Amino acid sequence: MDDAKAPSDTLVLVFKEDPALTEMMRLRVSSLQRSGQKRQDGERLLLPHEAVYRLDFPTQELNFSRWHFSLTAHGRVTITGICQHWTPDLTHLMTRQLLEPIGTFWRNADDPKDSPLKWLEADMQEFGERIAELAKVRKVMYFLFAFKEAAEAANVSCSVEFTLEK
């Protein structure tokens, strides 16, 4: 993906880590472990290699344009959208709230450092369109970022570009 400057009729939104929500979800996991309780039926618990990110929409009239993604090392990053306006301090995250398809970007360990990033283009197009659809009815959307195969948050930059509806 490239970092070209966007024309003025576009909007580039950067995925921002939400440390407070990530910590809230981690506390839920540790609370269940300490008390020996099981998760609720259908509840989706945060895994150790995952973090919560968010997109804030300053306008709701958007059309998906493209992804900007950078991974400065090897590894795999999956991005799962959460369709509900979910607040972990009040409600638990349920698997039915997770969007399909998920976004996946990766670079294999044996790929040269300057090799292009890999991704499933059709899934990423559909995922971007789903985000634009949901933006029409909300001001913020949450995502689970999973860092696998040596990928780390510090090596990742992700944003999504939209064109503004006229």
NUTI-610395 format. One record per residue: x, y, z of N, C-alpha, C, O, CB in turn; residue in three letters. Coordinates in steps of 0.001 Angstrom, whole numbers, plus 500000, padded with zeros to 6 digits. Atoms other than C-alpha are relative to their C-alpha. Glycine has a CB too. Layout:
# NUTI-610395
XYZXYZXYZXYZXYZALA ...
# end
This chain:
# NUTI-610395
500866498849500000500000500000500000500918501220500000502072501127500418499012499994501232MET 499086498872500080501340503461499466499539501163500866498417501189501373500146500452498565ASP 500269498860499123501510506719501358499819501281499203500164502358499689501128500171501009ASP 500210498819500826500590509087498532499028500957500694498149500536501447499468499599498603ALA 500899498991499419498894512320499543498609499849499385498467499623498183500553501448499764LYS 501372500167500463495124512128499297499468501320499442499761502382499990499096499493501145ALA 500639498779500515493171514612497136499038500582501040498669499902501998499244499704498678PRO 500796499310498979491010517134499006498586499429500172497957499675501201499904501463499652SER 501337500590499850487747515223498354500064498620500650499110497846500586499308499898498637ASP 499856501272499299489092512277500330500278500251501477500659501349501884501129499153499373THR 499765499955498561489406511541504018500766498740500380500314497629500104498652500118500804LEU 499208501136499543492124509314505490499859499924501517500216500861502231501510500134499568VAL 500194500194498563491264507919508926500990498967500510501118497880499947498547499562500313LEU 498974500860499424493976506375511081499400499163501127498684499679501985501190500839500519VAL 500401500879498905493277503363513289500861500354501205502089500376501116500150498478499612PHE 499281499631498779494204504364516845499748498951501065498616498527501295499569501401500503LYS 500156500955498913494883501951519643499204500653501118499387501834501412501376499507500516GLU 500781499521498857492424502312522523500466499225501230499901498183501561498445499822499761ASP 499427500748498874494510501306525564499012499767501136499087498735501803501204500729500533PRO 500962500167498905491637501834528035499063498816499722498804498010500616499175501300500200ALA 500895501116500326489302499427526205500763498677499968500246497642500389499310500242498645LEU 499181501220500012492113496928525660500207499516501428500061498328501713501370500251499305THR 499767500368498595492892496991529383498718499482500647498758498524501419500540501208500793GLU 501284500446499462489195496650530263499725498550499585499262497740500389498857500928499515MET 500221501376500481488991493513528108500982499025500651500621497885500946500138499937498463MET 499020500867499328492183492110529652499584499736501452499775498633501965501412500641499957ARG 500478500175498626490725492679533132498870498972500050498788498190500997499520501348500583LEU 501087500990500055487648490656532128500587498584499949500123497690500656499081500254498761ARG 499360501311500123489896487734531114500622499596501326500416498474501790501069500014498891VAL 499323500354498742491960487886534320498997499791501131499222498957502008501007501094500392SER 501040500178498989488821488242536453499386498602499895499180497933500907498907501081499847SER 500557501340500197487359485067534921501003498930500434500626497933501050499603499793498524LEU 498977500978499623490656483228535410500145499911501519500232498817502076501350500367499363GLN 499852499979498533490975484314539063498836499324500698499025498566501649500127501432500500ARG 501185500536499325487430483378539962499660498584499547498789497933500124498812500908499755SER 500267501348500494487521480135537969498706499891499213498225498789498951499961499043501144GLY 501247500019500762484412481150536042500286499787498512501412499950498042499215501313500213GLN 499900500163501453483756480412532395499398501231499325498580501941499910499275498693499525LYS 500577498889500766482995482989529721498541499709499708498119498552499705500780500236498679ARG 501408500185500360479365483556528826499911499304498650500841499354497846499251501361499963GLN 500221500648501295477913481557525945500119501033498889499406502036498900498610499306499954ASP 499842499077501118479092483280522749500894501190500269501125502005499376498685500488499591GLY 499139498857499670481358485730524574501361499854499326501910498753499257500173500129501533GLU 498698499988500658484558486691522752500991500698500928500904501906501144499930500714498603ARG 498990499445499096487499487177525129501219500453499203501564499863498179500410498961501071LEU 498792499479500639490566489200524178501160499032500225501394498585501348500352501410500549LEU 498831500863499915493609487052523428501243500851500295501244502050500017500184499189498684LEU 498810499215499618497102488081524667500653500787498859501254501833499104501021499084500586PRO 499365499321501135498282489066521159499051500968499279499332501394498159500520498968499011HIS 500983499102500609495231491276520470499906501320500758500220501404501946498626499329499952GLU 500239498689499402494457494935521103498784500623499311498459500277498175501265500927499869ALA 501169499310500536491411497165520573500460501313499363501212502084499959498935500259501119VAL 499731498758500724491669499950517994498663500629499653497621499976499719500862499747498710TYR 501232499310500350489135502538516928500209500911498808501320501358498522499481500797501184ARG 500048498991501054488188504721513992498919500982500414497812500581500773499711499367498569LEU 500978498960499720486448508021514635499596500637498672500451501038497882500571501069500995ASP 500504499476501255484237509272511814499504501432500194498476501639500838498876499102499451PHE 500447498613499866484002513085511598498799500308499104498096501294499324501144500947499669PRO 501150499874500888481421512689508822499485498598499698500239497628499768500374500764498681THR 500590501313500219479045509867507969499840499652498522499552498501498195498665499929500677GLN 500246500238501431478816510229504178501299499637499299501951500492498701499364501244499333GLU 498718500456500521481771508130503034499849498831499036498945498006499175500910499607501139LEU 499869501156500884482642505748500215501423499483500150502377500260500124499672500369498498ASN 498669500577499845485538503345500676500823500228498744500327500098497625499909498500500313PHE 499091499798501114488546504119498512501119498966500030501243498160499108500579501414500031SER 498908500977499920491584502127499690500613499977501392500355500839502232501080500315498959ARG 499278500186498744493739500897502545501404500566499876502009500527498805500051498508500391TRP 498592499638499863497062502350503663500512499139501156500077499304502296500212501579500266HIS 499516500894498955498965499695505573501503499859499866502035499683498770499308498615499921PHE 498555500145499984502587499491506594500379499027501117499913499145502249500702501382500193SER 499462500963499037504350496603508334501500499977499751501952499468498726499343498545499848LEU 498565499817500233508066497315508792500831498758500281502056498808500175500505501122500843THR 499279501250499762508995493732509660499144498881499417498172499151498711500292499768501544ALA 500865501091500450507621490281508913498951499730501073499046500219502199500828498711499694HIS 501074500338499076504508488892510535498656500097499325498559500344498123500037500902501216GLY 501374499994500502500748488797510152499149500831500946499231500693502166499434498548499867ARG 500920499177499213498161491314511301498600499757499456498351499911498260500383501533499939VAL 501396500135500415494448490551511239499188501085500701499427501422501861499439498570500331THR 500856498932499494491824493231511711498561499495499910498081499132498836500198501350499189ILE 501390500442499950488324492269512810499141501166500461499386501742501521499828498769500945THR 500905498926499623485560494856512859498954499512500986498562498345500975499328500584498768GLY 501052500304499027483018494975515669498775500801499577498827502030499547500444500349501489ILE 501147499316500592479551495789514328499131500725501026498433501676500677499159499012499247CYS 500825499334498994477890496750517603500742501186500600501973501209500617499593499015501106GLN 499368498938499227478523499976519464500114499430501408499212499558502236499167501380499958HIS 499820500848498830479935497938522274500846500719501032501841501353500681500645498662499614TRP 499215499398498917481192499173525637500325498904501005499435498404501693499226501190500686THR 499651501157499176483147496545527552499752500195501493499691499215502235501432499660499788PRO 500308499820498583482447498163530917498531499686500277498156499468501429500331501435500444ASP 501435500259499815478710497564530344499558498676499392498698497992499947499189501123499392LEU 500408501226500686478448494649527908501233499216499583502284499798499316499117500319498768THR 498898500838500450480657491731526987499977499922498476498916499987497855499914498582500630HIS 499898500148501445481903491367523433499554498590499618500065497604500149501452500280499508LEU 500525501293500421479991488580521719500482499692498583500645500601497769498448499983500070MET 499484500384501321481214486614518690499060500419498878499520500679497766500226498494499941THR 500939499594501061478043487513516765500192501464499603499683501889498566498551499776500460ARG 499758498590500305479206491168516874501210500207499090501491501335498686500195500775501283GLN 498801499873500817482332490428514821499649499944498528498864499097498101501007498905500344LEU 500297499907501428482263491365511143500791498990499181501905498608499541500289501398499499LEU 499310500770501036483158489171508204500001500881498759499037501624498579499303498589499728GLU 498744500722499826485395489307506289500916500771500942500663501929501273500693499770498640PRO 498976499309499229488387490110508420501076500465499025501217499920497930500602499075501120ILE 498890499526500816491323492057507039501280499327500454501528499213501654500135501537500080GLY 498733500628499658494682490309506896501105500554499114500987500570497889499909498470499861THR 498799499549500693498070491769505957501152499169500531501195498862501723500255501542500203PHE 498878500787499503501287489779506112501233500123499107501159500492497935499597498545500118TRP 498730500169500689504913489410505136500662498801500649500839498777501867500908501298500078ARG 499386501216499470506557486002505524501430500258500459502098501165499963499981498892498946ASN 498667499838499426509779485620507503501090499860498950502133500504499064500221498987501106ALA 498963500186501014511690484462504411499866500954498813500627500850497851499970498581499503ASP 500133498988501051510454487368502228501078501071500190501409501408501327498573500643500018ASP 499044498897499866513043490081501458499340501195500694498134501405500565500546500420498611PRO 500535498851499233512645493205503655499220500970499120498240501562499573501141500751500691LYS 500652499028500879511636495316500641498881499374499153498371500005498227501034500639499087ASP 501073500646500761509072492809499355498662500653500340498459501116501463499951498473500296SER 501309499393499723505519494104499002499216499178501018499375497962501130499188500140498701PRO 500882500642499033503023493332501706498973499163499245498615499485498112499301501054500912LEU 501027500848500607500501490585500967498673500254500716498647500547501912500399498483500075LYS 501338499893499424496746490830501520499013499403499020499310499257497834499635501480500330TRP 501057500561500856493519489325500188499153501168499492498316501713500211499108498940500785LEU 500570498778500551492342492077497882498473500058500047497911501080500442500451500157498594GLU 501471500000500009488667491061497524499450500163501416498498500914501628499461498695499369ALA 500446499870498610488265490654501301500225501418500513499374501974501207500736498990500899ASP 499702498654499508489936494001501965499069501028499371498691502001500024501462500366499709MET 500958499106500655487674495720499422498642499910500702498043500931501040499859499646498491GLN 501296500190499345484543494213500992500024500552501425499061501181501863499619498508500017GLU 499851499519498625485817495014504517499933501529500027499237502104500864501339499504500615PHE 500030498538500077486432498658503564498608500530499709498185501537500277500959500487498937GLY 501372499589500327482956498914502056499073499824501197498187500649501419499468499195498802GLU 500818500214498795481403497463505227500245501111501013499310501581501662500309498623500636ARG 499670498907499073483242500089507305499287501276499565498696501969500393501537500232500062ILE 500676498796500507481905502884505070498496499931500247497870500935500582500277500180498496ALA 501428500221499744478398501402505405499657500307501464498703501028501756499609498543499653GLU 500249499793498569478606501350509209500258501441500420499639501931501365500871499062500826LEU 499709498600499679480064504873509257498763500879499804498654501939500421501158500519499132ALA 501207499207500255476694506113507954499117500119501243498305501039501346499199499381498859LYS 500857499991498814475114505306511328500778500132501305500192500021502382499177498745500038VAL 499262499803498750477927505869513807501166500953499870501644501255498776500498498690500505ARG 498883499057499954480648508226514874501311499329500378502383499906500194499701501111500978LYS 498789500740499635483090505591516148499750498521499734498627498030499848500392500246501504VAL 500091501438500219483819501981515308501239499354500604502339499903500534499866499657498477MET 498900500703499337485964499460517168500451498789499192499678498202498435499582499564501404TYR 499375501100500730488317496788515811500922499235500928501511499808501844500777500519498772PHE 498993500807499317490368493914517180501160499818499035500976499310497929499419498611500471LEU 498782500235500770493935493909515855500717498828500653500986498862501853500920501285499943PHE 499250501150499493495714490556516247501374500013499339501488500065498114499243498645499717ALA 498622499971500479499502490550515931500571498595500128500707498073501234500865501039500797PHE 499557501392500017500852487138514900501319499872499238501710500768498490498922499095499365LYS 498781500341500734504062485542513610501029501127500087501607501520499072499672499698498532GLU 498993498977499686506325488205515198499578501428499654500368502351499856501268499683499276ALA 500466498629500239504243491218514108499771500676501350499330500036502305498687500015499135ALA 500200499226498773504116493961516758499332501319499654499508501845498555501347500244500736GLU 500707498738500214501981497068517133500963501120499599500614501964498774499232500397501264ALA 499027498952500293505108499252517006500446499981498535500936500991498031501209499852500910ALA 499578500131501398505813497970513453498855500196499012499023499985497811500622498644499780ASN 501196499938500841502312498630512130499447501420499945499396502131500948498926499035500522VAL 500724498750500202500627501685510678498838499659499075499032499040498029500932501149499395SER 501163500365500798497100501380509340499001501154499954498638501729500980499333498736500566CYS 501073499024500170494596503829507913499165499571498801499560498715498010500566501452499808SER 500901500328501109491715503685505503499573501329499365499290502309500054498739499153500493VAL 500334498786500748490920506224502795498594499886499449498196498852498913501011500246498857GLU 501368499920500514487406507273501875499887501205499075500630502177499215498966500097501163PHE 500367498804500747486001509606499267498729500538500662497900499774501156499783499694498446THR 501163499365499380483436512074500550498848499984499010499032500321497840500323501457500450LEU 501181499987500863479911511682499152499603501430499744499655502279500635498827499210500630GLU 500399498635500378478721514731497305498497500163500107497971501241499831500464500332498570LYS 
# end
